[in-house]
Amino acid sequence: MKHTEIKKGMMIMTKSNPQSSLPNVECKVMDNLTRGHTRLVESPCVNGGTELGSIYTTDMEFVRVDNNWLKIQHSPKADELIAMRRSMGF
């Protein structure tokens, strides 16, 4: 599934690498902004609650569709953005 096909209310799993803004976390998508490089998500807090925040679409690894986790496909442009962020230390 492409990251542009992810809709509000879907659950996503972030990448597990340390460069991810939220490594290995299950989050709920809270917007329908499919054209940008960030999405608003609701993520769990350490204290047990939840919080809203934005994450890069390149930090998303899986999306849950019909109780199955599908790998998210990123464009070559997104791969360039990943390389650029890594070169800056993010």
C-alpha positions, -999 to 999 in steps of 0.1 A, spaced: 0 0 0 13 35 -8 15 61 19 -9 83 0 -36 56 4 -36 57 42 -68 74 55 -79 89 88 -86 62 114 -61 36 101 -35 22 124 1 24 114 33 9 128 64 31 128 99 19 118 120 2 145 153 19 136 167 45 161 164 73 135 127 71 135 109 99 155 87 72 172 105 39 169 83 8 168 50 24 179 15 16 168 -3 49 161 -37 60 148 -38 84 118 -59 115 126 -60 134 93 -66 129 56 -36 149 44 -23 124 18 -2 148 -3 24 160 23 54 143 39 40 144 74 8 130 90 -9 138 123 -11 107 145 -24 98 180 4 79 198 6 63 232 24 82 260 48 68 286 23 77 314 -5 57 298 -24 84 279 -22 95 243 -9 125 225 -12 140 190 19 147 170 32 146 135 55 120 120 72 118 86 55 94 62 90 78 57 89 68 94 58 47 87 66 10 80 33 -9 82 -5 -2 80 -32 -24 94 -59 -33 69 -85 -59 78 -64 -71 108 -34 -77 85 -2 -56 86 8 -45 51 42 -29 42 40 7 32 56 15 -2 75 48 -4 85 66 -36 120 72 -48 116 109 -37 108 97 -2 140 76 -2 159 108 -11 143 125 19 154 97 42 190 99 30 189 137 34 176 135 70 202 108 79 230 130 65 218 158 89 218 134 119 180 128 121 
